Amino acid sequence: MELEEQVMTLIISAGSCRSMLMEAMRHSRNGEFEQAEQLVEQARGALHAAHAVQTQLIEADAGEGKLPVQIVMVHAQDHVMNAVLLMDLTQEMIAIHRRLPPVATSCSPSAAMAC
């Protein structure tokens, strides 16, 4: 896999992970824990794919500066870092939501931001 392809894989995998985790938190907030957990597992797969590419890049560089550092590479690493952080936060939010009483299934216009 070429460097550009690896960088794009990092961005796409981490972005997919992030999207799934945000959706998981929405399900969790609504008390839909089974759906939330399924999305977390799917996100874990996307994050694993990103981590595998990241490991390949680290091994190819061998800490010797063999790979060129480009803005898009930094951008890709930022996406991966955010996905890792969001994974931890999502798991914490799901645990918190499990301890809270269920929320109403319909929202009034004044409470729309909470839904």
C-alpha positions in Angstrom: 0.0 0.0 0.0 1.4 3.4 -1.0 1.9 6.1 1.6 -0.9 8.3 0.3 -3.3 5.3 0.4 -2.2 4.5 4.0 -2.9 8.1 5.1 -6.3 8.1 3.4 -7.1 4.7 5.1 -6.2 6.3 8.5 -8.5 9.2 7.9 -11.4 7.1 6.6 -11.1 4.5 9.3 -10.8 7.0 12.1 -13.7 9.1 10.6 -15.9 6.0 10.4 -15.0 5.1 14.0 -15.9 8.6 15.1 -19.3 8.6 13.3 -20.3 5.3 14.8 -19.3 6.4 18.3 -21.3 9.6 18.0 -24.3 7.5 16.9 -23.7 5.1 19.8 -23.8 7.9 22.3 -27.1 9.1 20.8 -28.6 5.6 21.2 -27.2 5.4 24.7 -28.8 8.7 25.6 -32.1 7.3 24.5 -31.7 4.2 26.5 -31.0 2.0 23.5 -28.0 0.3 25.0 -28.0 -2.8 22.7 -27.7 -0.6 19.6 -25.1 1.5 21.3 -22.9 -1.5 22.2 -23.2 -2.8 18.6 -22.0 0.5 17.2 -19.1 0.5 19.7 -18.0 -2.9 18.5 -18.2 -1.8 14.9 -16.3 1.3 15.8 -13.7 -0.8 17.5 -13.2 -2.7 14.2 -12.7 0.6 12.3 -10.2 1.8 15.0 -8.4 -1.5 14.8 -8.0 -1.0 11.0 -6.6 2.5 11.6 -4.3 1.2 14.2 -3.0 -1.5 11.9 -2.1 1.0 9.3 -0.6 3.3 11.9 1.6 0.4 13.1 2.8 -0.2 9.5 3.8 3.4 9.2 5.7 3.4 12.5 7.5 0.2 11.5 8.4 1.6 8.1 9.8 4.8 9.7 11.6 2.8 12.4 12.1 6.1 14.3 14.6 7.2 11.8 12.6 9.8 9.9 12.4 7.6 6.8 8.8 8.8 6.0 8.1 12.3 4.9 6.0 14.3 7.4 3.3 16.1 5.5 0.3 18.0 6.8 -2.0 15.3 5.6 -0.1 12.8 7.7 -0.4 15.0 10.8 -4.1 15.4 10.0 -4.6 11.6 9.7 -2.8 11.1 13.1 -5.1 13.7 14.6 -8.1 11.8 13.4 -6.8 8.6 14.9 -6.0 10.3 18.2 -9.5 11.8 18.3 -11.1 8.4 17.6 -9.1 6.7 20.4 -10.2 9.4 22.8 -13.8 9.3 21.7 -13.8 5.5 22.2 -12.9 6.0 25.8 -15.4 8.8 26.3 -18.2 6.9 24.6 -17.7 3.9 26.8 -17.8 6.2 29.9 -21.0 7.9 28.6 -22.7 4.6 28.0 -21.9 3.5 31.6 -23.2 6.8 32.9 -26.4 6.6 30.8 -27.0 3.1 32.2 -27.1 4.5 35.7 -29.5 7.3 34.9 -33.3 7.0 34.8 -34.8 6.6 31.3 -35.7 9.7 29.4 -39.0 10.5 27.8 -39.4 9.2 24.3 -40.9 12.4 22.9 -39.5 15.9 23.2 -41.2 19.2 23.6 -39.9 22.1 21.5 -38.3 23.6 24.6 -36.4 20.4 25.4 -35.3 19.7 21.8 -31.6 20.2 22.6 -31.7 17.5 25.2 -33.1 14.9 22.7 
